[in-house]
Amino acid sequence: MPSKKRKWNRSLRRSRESQNQSAIQQYMPMILGAAAIGLIVLVGYALFVAVNSSGSGSNFEFDVYQGNNTLGGDKVTLDEVLALNKPLVLNFWAGDCPPCRAEMPAFQRVHEEYGGDVLFLGLDVGVFTGLGTEASARRLLDELRITYPIGAPPSRSAVVSYSVRSMPTTVFFDAKGKLVDRVDGAMNEFRLITIVDKILETS
């Protein structure tokens, strides 16, 4: 009799183990999916913290194409621009970048409207993104009649520091030099004005 009971217990355990394995196999895709989503969220949060905790962001030097008088020289740093104590719209662009071409006229119009209160700075990073050269950038500036300050960094440090992964990319600083907003990709005039107005209201 005890022998039969032990056999029955072993059979019951095997049955339960089999059910548990089936349940695990059934829900494994959901478990893996949830883990993947959690990892993506954690990575995204880490990037958000890295960008927003940097305050004014990493400093870098750049050569000035135009707007020398406004920026204060032919070669300046971002910190020197932020020291002008004006909200800054920093736009990473390139001469052979179609979305950059599409949004730049709106930047020019908003610059003309807010130029006294907000500083616009376009940073040509075409040579670091495979989207143009200094020559193609200057041709585009002439074609679109862009007048706000433009420059170009001598290395890709600015691209790396600001995690520029799409072109164009625009980062916004308040009058105290704190990075307060960011747009990856092209934006229309309405969105640009909305962000600028918000910064001015809180500056």
N, C-alpha and C positions, 0 to 999 in steps of 0.2 A: 504493500500500500504506500509506504513512504516513497518508494522508487517511482511509482506512478505520479505521485504528487510533484516530485522533483522534475520529472519529465514534462509535466504540465506547466510548471513554473518556467522551465527553460524555453518551452514553446511560446509561452506568453511574453517572455522577455524578447525573444526573437521577433515576435509579431509587433511589439511596441517599437523595437529598434527599427524595423522595416518601415513602420508608419512614420517615425521621426525622420528617417532618411528621405522618404517620399515628400514629407512636408518641407524639409530643407531644400530639396531639389525644386519643388514647386515655387517656393518664395525666393529662391536664390537670385533670379533676375531683378526682383524688386529690391532686395537687399543691396545688390551691387549698384543698382541705379540710384538708390538713396545715398549710398556712400560716395558715388561719383558727384552727385549734386552737392553734397556736403563739402567735398573737396573743392569744387568750383567756387562755392560761396566763400570758403576760407581764403582761397587764393585771391578772389576779387576783393575781399575785405582787407587783406594784407596790402594789396596794391593801393587801395583807397587810402589807408592809413599812411602808407609811405609817401604818397603824393601830398596829402593834406597836412601831415605833421611836419612837412619840410618848411612851413612858413612861407618865406619868399622864394623858396626853391633854390636849386644850386646856382651859384654865380658862374658866369662865363663871360669871356671877352668876345667881341665881334667887330668886324670891319664895317664901316658905314658906307652904304651906296649913296644915300640921299638923306637929307634932314640933319646934316652935320651941326647946324646952328642950334637946332632944337635939342639934340642929344649931347652936344658939348664937345664934339671932336670927330676925328676920322676913325678913331679906334676907341671904343668905350666898353664898359662892362655892364651887365644887367643891374648890378647893385647901384651903379652910378645913375642909371635910368630911373630905378625905383626911388632913389634919393631925391628926385625932382618932386616927390610928394603929390603925385597925381595918379589916379587909377590908370592902370596899364592894360591894354589889349595886345597880347603877344601872339602873333599869328605865324605859325610855321607853314611855309609854302614853297613852291618850286616852279620854275619857268615852264616846264613841260607837263604840268599837272592840270588836267582839264577841270576837276572840281575847284581847284584854286582859282583858275581863270574865271570860273562861273561866279564865285562869291566876292572877288576883289572889288568889283564896281560898287557893291553894297557897302563894303568896308570904307571905300573912298567917300561915299555919300554920308555915312554916319560920322566919319572923321571930319568932314566939312561942317556938319551940324554941331558936333560936340568937341571940336578940336581945342577949344579953350579950356575945357574941363577934363578931358580924357586924352591920354596919350596912346596913339596907335603905333605899333612897331611890327613890321613884317620881317621875318627872318628867313632868308633864302637858304634852304637845306637840300637843294636839288642834287648837288654832287654826292651827298651822303645817302640819298634815297633812290638814286638812279633815275631821277625825274628832271634832269636838266643841268645846265651849266650857268656860270655867271652871265655869259653872253645871252643865253635864252631868257634868263630872268630879267636882264635889263631891257631886252626887246619887249617883253610882256609889259613891263612898267611903262615904257614909252607908248605902246599900243593902247593901253587902258588909261593912260594919263593919271597914273597913281602919284600922289604928292606927299602922302604921309611917310614918316621915316622908314627906311629899309636898310637892312644890313645882312651880313653873312658871317657865321662863325668859322674859324680856321680849322676846326676839328669837329668830330661828331659828338663831342661831349654833351652839347646841349640837347641833341636828339636823344641820347641815352638818358640823361638826367630827367627829362620830361616825358620819357616813355612814349615818344612819337612813333606810333605804329600805323596810323592812317593819315593820309594827306588830303586836305590840310588838317592841322590840329591847332586849336586856339586855347590859350590859358589866360585867365583874367586875374588881375591883382587889384586890391583896393589901394586907397591913398597911403596906407601904412606899409605897403609892400607885402601884404599877406595874400597868398594864392587863395582865391575864393570860389572859382568856378573853372570849368573846363568843358570843351566841346571837341569830340573826335569826329572828324569829317566836316563837310561843308555845311554852312548854315545860311538861312535867308536873312534878309534885312530886319524883319520883324523880331526874330529871335535874338539877333545881335542887339537891337535897341532895348529889348526887354531886359537882357542881362546887364547892359550898361546902365540903364535907369535904376535897376535894383542896387547896383554897386554905388551909384551916386547918392541914393537915398540913405545908405548906411555909412557913407564916408563922412 
